[in-house]
Amino acid sequence: MLDKLIIINLKIMKKLLLVIAMVAVGLTANAQEGKFNLGASIGLPAADADTGYDFAIGLEANYLFSVSDNFQLGPSVSYSHYFGGDIAGFDIEDASFLPIAAAARFNASEKFIVGLDLGYAVGISPDANDGGFHYRPLVGYSVSDNTSIQASYSGVSVEGGTMANFGLGVVFGL
C-alpha cells in the first residue's frame, strides 16, 4: 500500500515539474534580455541531514531572463554536496545532488531580492541515492550591479526524509 502511494506521489511530482518547466520556457521565450549568474555557498545541514552530516557546499549556475523590471525567470542547475559525519562510531557516507530547476527572482527594492528555485534533484552519490523534489527559497542583498549575497534554505525531498541545509553564499552576474 505504501509503495503504491509513493509511486503515485512520484508521478504527480513529475507532472508538476513538467508543468513548471513548460511555464518557464513559455515565459522566457518572449524575454529579450538575460543574465548568466554563477554562485557558491556553504551551509549547515537541517531537517533529516542535521544528525548525520557536518556541513554542505553548493555551486549554482543560472540564466535569468527579465520578464519585467523587477522579475526574472529562467533555468538553473546546481550541485549540492553534504559531508558525512560520525554517528556512534559509524562514518556516514557523503551525499551529492544535481538540482535542475526553474529559478525565479523578484527585486523587492534596489538592494533586496527574494527568490525561489523549484525542480528535481538527481542523486549522484556513490551509494546511488535516488534524488527527489528540490526547493530553495532565498533572500539576497545586492552588493553591486553584478554581486549579491544570498541566504537560503535548500531542500530535497528524498525517500524517507528530507536532505536540507541553511546556506549562505555569493552570486556573481557575468
Buried (B, 14 or more C-beta within 10 A) or exposed (E): EEEEEEEEEBEEBEEEBEEBBEEBEEBBEEBEEBBEBEBBBEBBBBBBBBEBBBBBBBBBBBBBBBBEEEBBBBBBBBBBBBEBBEEEEEEBEBBBBBBBBBBBBBBEEEEEBEBBBBBBBBBBBEEEBEBBBBBBBBBBEBEEEEEBBBBBBBBBBBEEEBBBBBBEBBBEBE
